[in-house]
Amino acid sequence: MDDQTRIELEAAAFRTLRDHLMTQRPDVQNIDLMNLAGFCRNCLSRWYQEAANARGIEMTKDEGRAAFYGMPYDDWRAQHQTEADADKKAAFDKAFADNVGKS
């Protein structure tokens, strides 16, 4: 397989993952994704932002989130996010440290 085809397939898989998380399963909370998988929608938006920045495209955290979520992040939170209980928050702190807090 040539590089261009591989890139196109990877991009299609990313778009499918994004659509699945945003359209088909908006009920799945970011905290649950992070606790179970070690990443969430915010991670995906950060990776998008970091990829843009690495290519010389200036993009802020908020711009990366808006690009991924298809709306301002605060709007997404208001529409889809629920309050997490203490156990989920404690598990998140560990998952975040293990997966995002690494240098």
DSSP file (Angstrom, degrees, kcal/mol; ACC not computed):
  #  RESIDUE AA STRUCTURE BP1 BP2  ACC     N-H-->O    O-->H-N    N-H-->O    O-->H-N    TCO  KAPPA ALPHA  PHI   PSI    X-CA   Y-CA   Z-CA
    1    1 A M              0   0    0      0, 0.0     2,-0.1     0, 0.0     0, 0.0   0.000 360.0 360.0 360.0 135.9    0.0    0.0    0.0
    2    2 A D     >  -     0   0    0      1,-0.1     4,-2.2     4,-0.0     5,-0.2  -0.395 360.0-109.7 -80.2 161.8    1.3    3.4   -0.9
    3    3 A D  H  > S+     0   0    0      1,-0.2     4,-2.7     2,-0.2     5,-0.2   0.868 115.2  54.1 -60.4 -40.9    1.7    6.2    1.7
    4    4 A Q  H  > S+     0   0    0      1,-0.2     4,-2.3     2,-0.2    -1,-0.2   0.914 109.6  47.5 -63.1 -42.8   -1.1    8.4    0.4
    5    5 A T  H  > S+     0   0    0      2,-0.2     4,-2.5     1,-0.2    -1,-0.2   0.916 111.8  50.9 -63.9 -42.7   -3.6    5.5    0.5
    6    6 A R  H  X S+     0   0    0     -4,-2.2     4,-2.6     1,-0.2    -2,-0.2   0.925 110.5  49.2 -59.7 -45.1   -2.5    4.7    4.1
    7    7 A I  H  X S+     0   0    0     -4,-2.7     4,-2.5     1,-0.2    -2,-0.2   0.910 111.3  49.5 -61.0 -43.5   -3.0    8.3    5.1
    8    8 A E  H  X S+     0   0    0     -4,-2.3     4,-2.2     2,-0.2    -1,-0.2   0.890 111.9  48.1 -64.4 -39.8   -6.4    8.4    3.5
    9    9 A L  H  X S+     0   0    0     -4,-2.5     4,-2.4     2,-0.2    -2,-0.2   0.911 111.9  49.4 -67.0 -42.0   -7.5    5.2    5.3
   10   10 A E  H  X S+     0   0    0     -4,-2.6     4,-2.3     2,-0.2    -2,-0.2   0.910 111.5  49.3 -62.7 -41.6   -6.2    6.4    8.6
   11   11 A A  H  X S+     0   0    0     -4,-2.5     4,-2.5     2,-0.2    -2,-0.2   0.896 110.4  50.6 -64.6 -40.0   -8.1    9.7    8.1
   12   12 A A  H  X S+     0   0    0     -4,-2.2     4,-2.1     2,-0.2    -2,-0.2   0.901 110.0  49.9 -64.7 -40.2  -11.3    7.8    7.3
   13   13 A A  H  X S+     0   0    0     -4,-2.4     4,-2.4     2,-0.2    -2,-0.2   0.908 110.5  50.3 -64.6 -41.4  -10.9    5.7   10.4
   14   14 A F  H  X S+     0   0    0     -4,-2.3     4,-2.8     2,-0.2    -2,-0.2   0.927 110.3  49.3 -61.2 -45.6  -10.4    8.8   12.5
   15   15 A R  H  X S+     0   0    0     -4,-2.5     4,-2.6     1,-0.2    -1,-0.2   0.879 111.0  50.4 -62.9 -36.9  -13.5   10.4   11.0
   16   16 A T  H  X S+     0   0    0     -4,-2.1     4,-2.5     2,-0.2    -1,-0.2   0.908 111.1  48.2 -66.5 -42.3  -15.5    7.2   11.7
   17   17 A L  H  X S+     0   0    0     -4,-2.4     4,-2.5     2,-0.2     5,-0.2   0.935 112.8  48.5 -62.2 -46.3  -14.3    7.2   15.3
   18   18 A R  H  X S+     0   0    0     -4,-2.8     4,-2.5     1,-0.2     5,-0.3   0.936 112.6  47.9 -60.1 -46.9  -15.2   10.8   15.8
   19   19 A D  H  X>S+     0   0    0     -4,-2.6     4,-3.0     1,-0.2     5,-1.4   0.906 110.8  52.1 -61.0 -42.0  -18.6   10.3   14.3
   20   20 A H  I  <>S+     0   0    0     -4,-2.5     5,-2.2     1,-0.2    -1,-0.2   0.938 115.0  40.9 -60.5 -47.0  -19.2    7.3   16.5
   21   21 A L  I  <5S+     0   0    0     -4,-2.5    -2,-0.2     3,-0.2    -1,-0.2   0.836 124.6  36.4 -71.5 -32.7  -18.3    9.2   19.6
   22   22 A M  I  <5S+     0   0    0     -4,-2.5    -2,-0.2    -5,-0.2    -3,-0.2   0.838 132.4  18.4 -91.1 -35.4  -20.1   12.4   18.7
   23   23 A T  I  <5S+     0   0    0     -4,-3.0    -3,-0.2    -5,-0.3    -2,-0.1   0.850 130.2  34.5-105.7 -48.5  -23.2   11.1   16.9
   24   24 A Q  I   <S+     0   0    0     -5,-1.4    -3,-0.2     1,-0.2    -4,-0.2   0.826 132.1  22.2 -83.4 -31.4  -23.8    7.5   17.7
   25   25 A R    > < +     0   0    0     -5,-2.2     3,-1.4    -6,-0.3    -1,-0.2  -0.285  64.4 138.3-133.8  51.0  -22.6    7.5   21.3
   26   26 A P  T 3  S+     0   0    0      0, 0.0    -1,-0.1     0, 0.0    -5,-0.1   0.696  71.2  71.4 -66.8 -14.4  -22.7   11.0   22.8
   27   27 A D  T 3  S+     0   0    0     -3,-0.1     2,-0.5     2,-0.1    -2,-0.1   0.731  73.7  95.1 -71.8 -22.4  -24.1    9.4   25.9
   28   28 A V  S <  S-     0   0    0     -3,-1.4     2,-0.1    -7,-0.2    -3,-0.1  -0.607  79.6-132.0 -73.7 120.2  -20.7    7.8   26.7
   29   29 A Q     >  -     0   0    0     -2,-0.5     4,-2.1     1,-0.1     3,-0.3  -0.425   7.2-127.2 -76.6 145.4  -19.1   10.2   29.1
   30   30 A N  H  > S+     0   0    0      1,-0.2     4,-2.8     2,-0.2     5,-0.2   0.884 111.0  57.0 -55.6 -40.1  -15.5   11.4   28.6
   31   31 A I  H  > S+     0   0    0      1,-0.2     4,-2.5     2,-0.2    -1,-0.2   0.879 106.3  49.3 -63.4 -36.4  -14.7   10.4   32.2
   32   32 A D  H  > S+     0   0    0     -3,-0.3     4,-2.1     2,-0.2     5,-0.3   0.902 111.0  49.8 -68.5 -40.7  -15.8    6.8   31.4
   33   33 A L  H  X>S+     0   0    0     -4,-2.1     4,-3.4     2,-0.2     5,-0.8   0.941 113.6  45.8 -60.6 -47.1  -13.7    6.8   28.2
   34   34 A M  H  X5S+     0   0    0     -4,-2.8     4,-1.4     4,-0.2    -2,-0.2   0.920 113.3  49.1 -63.6 -43.3  -10.6    8.0   30.1
   35   35 A N  H  <5S+     0   0    0     -4,-2.5    -1,-0.2    -5,-0.2    -2,-0.2   0.854 123.4  30.9 -66.6 -34.2  -11.1    5.6   33.0
   36   36 A L  H  <5S+     0   0    0     -4,-2.1    -2,-0.2    -5,-0.2    -1,-0.2   0.849 135.8  20.5 -91.7 -38.6  -11.5    2.6   30.7
   37   37 A A  H  <5S-     0   0    0     -4,-3.4    -3,-0.2     2,-0.3    -2,-0.2   0.592  94.0-119.3-112.6 -13.8   -9.4    3.4   27.7
   38   38 A G  S  <<S+     0   0    0     -4,-1.4     2,-0.3    -5,-0.8    -4,-0.2   0.600  87.9  65.1  82.8   9.5   -6.9    6.0   28.8
   39   39 A F        -     0   0    0     -6,-0.7    -2,-0.3    -9,-0.1     2,-0.2  -0.975  55.9-178.4-154.3 161.8   -8.2    8.6   26.3
   40   40 A C     >  -     0   0    0     -2,-0.3     4,-2.1    -7,-0.1     3,-0.2  -0.798  51.8 -73.9-146.4-172.0  -11.3   10.6   25.6
   41   41 A R  H  > S+     0   0    0     -2,-0.2     4,-2.5     1,-0.2     5,-0.2   0.879 128.7  55.8 -59.2 -38.2  -12.7   13.1   23.2
   42   42 A N  H  > S+     0   0    0      1,-0.2     4,-2.3     2,-0.2    -1,-0.2   0.889 105.7  51.5 -64.0 -37.4  -10.6   15.9   24.8
   43   43 A C  H  > S+     0   0    0      2,-0.2     4,-2.9     1,-0.2     5,-0.2   0.938 109.6  49.7 -61.9 -45.7   -7.5   13.8   24.1
   44   44 A L  H  X S+     0   0    0     -4,-2.1     4,-2.0     1,-0.2    -2,-0.2   0.902 111.5  48.3 -61.1 -40.7   -8.5   13.4   20.5
   45   45 A S  H  X S+     0   0    0     -4,-2.5     4,-2.3     2,-0.2    -1,-0.2   0.875 111.9  50.0 -67.5 -35.2   -9.0   17.1   20.2
   46   46 A R  H  X S+     0   0    0     -4,-2.3     4,-3.1     2,-0.2    -2,-0.2   0.913 109.5  50.3 -67.5 -42.6   -5.6   17.8   21.8
   47   47 A W  H  X S+     0   0    0     -4,-2.9     4,-2.2     2,-0.2    -2,-0.2   0.881 110.3  51.0 -62.6 -37.1   -3.9   15.4   19.4
   48   48 A Y  H  X S+     0   0    0     -4,-2.0     4,-2.1    -5,-0.2    -2,-0.2   0.938 112.3  46.2 -62.3 -48.2   -5.6   17.2   16.5
   49   49 A Q  H  X S+     0   0    0     -4,-2.3     4,-2.9     1,-0.2    -2,-0.2   0.923 112.3  50.3 -60.8 -46.1   -4.4   20.5   17.9
   50   50 A E  H  X S+     0   0    0     -4,-3.1     4,-2.4     1,-0.2    -1,-0.2   0.876 109.1  51.6 -62.8 -38.1   -0.9   19.2   18.4
   51   51 A A  H  X S+     0   0    0     -4,-2.2     4,-0.9     2,-0.2    -1,-0.2   0.901 111.5  47.7 -64.7 -40.7   -0.8   17.8   14.9
   52   52 A A  H ><>S+     0   0    0     -4,-2.1     5,-2.7     1,-0.2     3,-0.9   0.950 112.7  48.1 -63.7 -48.9   -1.8   21.2   13.5
   53   53 A N  H ><5S+     0   0    0     -4,-2.9     3,-1.9     1,-0.3    -2,-0.2   0.884 106.6  57.2 -59.8 -39.3    0.8   23.0   15.6
   54   54 A A  H 3<5S+     0   0    0     -4,-2.4    -1,-0.3     1,-0.3    -2,-0.2   0.743 106.9  50.3 -64.0 -22.6    3.5   20.5   14.5
   55   55 A R  T <<5S-     0   0    0     -3,-0.9    -1,-0.3    -4,-0.9    -2,-0.2   0.226 126.4-100.0-100.1  13.3    2.8   21.5   10.9
   56   56 A G  T < 5S+     0   0    0     -3,-1.9     2,-0.7     1,-0.3    -3,-0.2   0.608  80.9 134.1  81.9  11.2    3.0   25.2   11.6
   57   57 A I      < -     0   0    0     -5,-2.7     2,-0.4    -6,-0.2    -1,-0.3  -0.856  55.0-133.3 -95.9 115.3   -0.7   25.7   11.8
   58   58 A E        +     0   0    0     -2,-0.7     2,-0.3    -3,-0.1    -5,-0.0  -0.537  38.7 160.0 -71.2 125.1   -1.5   27.8   14.9
   59   59 A M        -     0   0    0     -2,-0.4    -6,-0.1   -10,-0.1     2,-0.1  -0.960  27.2-144.2-148.7 126.7   -4.4   26.3   16.8
   60   60 A T     >  -     0   0    0     -2,-0.3     4,-2.6     1,-0.1     5,-0.2  -0.347  33.1-104.0 -82.8 169.3   -5.4   26.9   20.4
   61   61 A K  H  > S+     0   0    0      1,-0.2     4,-2.4     2,-0.2     5,-0.2   0.924 124.1  49.1 -57.5 -45.7   -6.8   24.3   22.7
   62   62 A D  H  > S+     0   0    0      1,-0.2     4,-2.5     2,-0.2    -1,-0.2   0.881 110.9  49.7 -64.7 -37.8  -10.3   25.8   22.3
   63   63 A E  H  > S+     0   0    0      2,-0.2     4,-2.2     1,-0.2    -1,-0.2   0.895 110.6  50.3 -67.4 -39.5   -9.9   25.8   18.5
   64   64 A G  H  X S+     0   0    0     -4,-2.6     4,-2.1     2,-0.2    -2,-0.2   0.916 111.8  47.9 -63.2 -42.9   -8.9   22.2   18.6
   65   65 A R  H  X S+     0   0    0     -4,-2.4     4,-3.6     2,-0.2     5,-0.4   0.926 111.2  49.9 -63.9 -44.4  -11.8   21.3   20.7
   66   66 A A  H  X S+     0   0    0     -4,-2.5     4,-1.8     1,-0.2     5,-0.4   0.886 110.2  51.5 -62.4 -37.8  -14.2   23.2   18.5
   67   67 A A  H  < S+     0   0    0     -4,-2.2    -1,-0.2     2,-0.2    -2,-0.2   0.911 117.7  38.1 -64.8 -41.6  -12.8   21.5   15.4
   68   68 A F  H  < S+     0   0    0     -4,-2.1    -2,-0.2     1,-0.2    -3,-0.2   0.942 122.2  40.7 -75.2 -48.2  -13.3   18.0   17.0
   69   69 A Y  H  < S-     0   0    0     -4,-3.6    -3,-0.2     2,-0.2    -2,-0.2   0.706  99.1-130.8 -75.5 -19.6  -16.6   18.6   18.8
   70   70 A G  S  < S+     0   0    0     -4,-1.8    -3,-0.2    -5,-0.4    -4,-0.1   0.651  84.7  45.0  76.8  13.8  -18.1   20.6   15.9
   71   71 A M  S    S-     0   0    0     -5,-0.4    -2,-0.2    -6,-0.3    -1,-0.2  -0.951 109.3 -60.7-169.8 166.7  -19.2   23.2   18.4
   72   72 A P    >>  -     0   0    0      0, 0.0     4,-1.7     0, 0.0     3,-0.7  -0.378  50.0-123.0 -59.2 142.3  -17.7   25.1   21.4
   73   73 A Y  H 3> S+     0   0    0      1,-0.3     4,-2.8   -11,-0.2     5,-0.2   0.869 110.3  57.9 -58.0 -40.4  -16.7   22.7   24.1
   74   74 A D  H 3> S+     0   0    0      1,-0.2     4,-2.2     2,-0.2    -1,-0.3   0.861 104.9  52.0 -60.7 -34.3  -18.9   24.4   26.7
   75   75 A D  H <> S+     0   0    0     -3,-0.7     4,-2.0     2,-0.2    -1,-0.2   0.920 109.5  49.3 -65.8 -43.7  -21.9   23.8   24.4
   76   76 A W  H  X>S+     0   0    0     -4,-1.7     4,-2.6     1,-0.2     5,-0.6   0.946 111.1  49.8 -59.0 -48.4  -21.1   20.1   24.2
   77   77 A R  H  X5S+     0   0    0     -4,-2.8     4,-1.7     1,-0.2    -1,-0.2   0.914 110.4  49.6 -58.1 -44.5  -20.7   19.9   28.0
   78   78 A A  H  <5S+     0   0    0     -4,-2.2    -1,-0.2     1,-0.2    -2,-0.2   0.857 117.7  40.4 -63.8 -34.9  -24.0   21.6   28.5
   79   79 A Q  H  <5S+     0   0    0     -4,-2.0    -2,-0.2    -5,-0.1    -1,-0.2   0.797 134.1  10.6 -83.6 -30.1  -25.8   19.3   26.1
   80   80 A H  H  <5S+     0   0    0     -4,-2.6     2,-0.3    -5,-0.2    -3,-0.2   0.656  95.0  95.9-128.4 -22.4  -24.1   15.9   26.9
   81   81 A Q     << -     0   0    0     -4,-1.7     2,-0.3    -5,-0.6   -54,-0.0  -0.585  46.6-166.8 -88.5 138.6  -22.0   15.8   30.0
   82   82 A T        -     0   0    0     -2,-0.3     2,-0.2     1,-0.0    -2,-0.0  -0.770  34.6 -88.6-113.5 162.5  -23.3   14.7   33.4
   83   83 A E        -     0   0    0     -2,-0.3     2,-0.3     1,-0.1    -1,-0.0  -0.511  42.2-135.8 -72.2 134.9  -21.8   15.0   36.8
   84   84 A A        -     0   0    0     -2,-0.2     2,-0.1     1,-0.1    -1,-0.1  -0.639  16.1-119.7 -90.9 148.6  -19.5   12.2   37.8
   85   85 A D     >  -     0   0    0     -2,-0.3     4,-2.2     1,-0.1     5,-0.2  -0.291  33.9 -96.8 -80.0 172.8  -19.5   10.6   41.2
   86   86 A A  H  > S+     0   0    0      1,-0.2     4,-2.3     2,-0.2     5,-0.2   0.854 122.3  54.0 -61.2 -38.1  -16.6   10.5   43.6
   87   87 A D  H  > S+     0   0    0      2,-0.2     4,-2.3     1,-0.2    -1,-0.2   0.916 110.0  46.8 -64.1 -42.8  -15.4    7.1   42.5
   88   88 A K  H  > S+     0   0    0      1,-0.2     4,-2.4     2,-0.2    -2,-0.2   0.892 111.8  51.7 -65.4 -39.0  -15.3    8.1   38.8
   89   89 A K  H  X S+     0   0    0     -4,-2.2     4,-2.2     2,-0.2    -2,-0.2   0.906 110.3  48.0 -65.0 -40.7  -13.4   11.3   39.7
   90   90 A A  H  X S+     0   0    0     -4,-2.3     4,-1.6     2,-0.2    -2,-0.2   0.909 112.6  48.4 -65.6 -42.1  -10.8    9.4   41.7
   91   91 A A  H  X S+     0   0    0     -4,-2.3     4,-2.7     1,-0.2    -2,-0.2   0.875 110.3  53.3 -64.6 -36.7  -10.4    6.8   38.9
   92   92 A F  H  X S+     0   0    0     -4,-2.4     4,-3.6     2,-0.2     5,-0.3   0.924 103.1  55.8 -63.9 -44.6  -10.1    9.7   36.4
   93   93 A D  H  X S+     0   0    0     -4,-2.2     4,-2.0     1,-0.2    -1,-0.2   0.905 112.9  42.7 -55.3 -42.3   -7.3   11.4   38.5
   94   94 A K  H  X S+     0   0    0     -4,-1.6     4,-2.7     2,-0.2    -1,-0.2   0.940 115.3  48.0 -68.6 -48.0   -5.3    8.2   38.2
   95   95 A A  H  X S+     0   0    0     -4,-2.7     4,-2.4     1,-0.2     5,-0.4   0.899 112.6  49.7 -61.1 -40.7   -6.1    7.6   34.5
   96   96 A F  H  X>S+     0   0    0     -4,-3.6     4,-2.8     2,-0.2     5,-2.7   0.936 112.4  46.9 -64.0 -46.1   -5.2   11.2   33.7
   97   97 A A  H  <5S+     0   0    0     -4,-2.0    -2,-0.2    -5,-0.3    -1,-0.2   0.905 116.4  45.2 -61.4 -41.1   -1.9   11.0   35.6
   98   98 A D  H  <5S+     0   0    0     -4,-2.7    -1,-0.2    -5,-0.1    -2,-0.2   0.852 128.5  23.3 -70.6 -35.2   -1.1    7.6   33.9
   99   99 A N  H  <5S+     0   0    0     -4,-2.4    -3,-0.2    -5,-0.2    -2,-0.2   0.759 136.1  20.0-108.7 -30.1   -2.0    8.6   30.4
  100  100 A V  T  <5S+     0   0    0     -4,-2.8    -3,-0.2    -5,-0.4    -4,-0.1   0.731 113.1  64.0-111.4 -34.5   -1.9   12.4   30.0
  101  101 A G  S   <S+     0   0    0     -5,-2.7    -4,-0.1    -6,-0.2    -3,-0.1   0.547  78.0 110.1 -72.8  -6.1    0.3   13.5   32.8
  102  102 A K              0   0    0     -6,-0.3    -4,-0.0     1,-0.1    -3,-0.0  -0.381 360.0 360.0 -67.4 146.0    3.3   11.6   31.4
  103  103 A S              0   0    0     -2,-0.1    -1,-0.1     0, 0.0    -2,-0.0   0.414 360.0 360.0-101.8 360.0    6.1   13.8   30.0
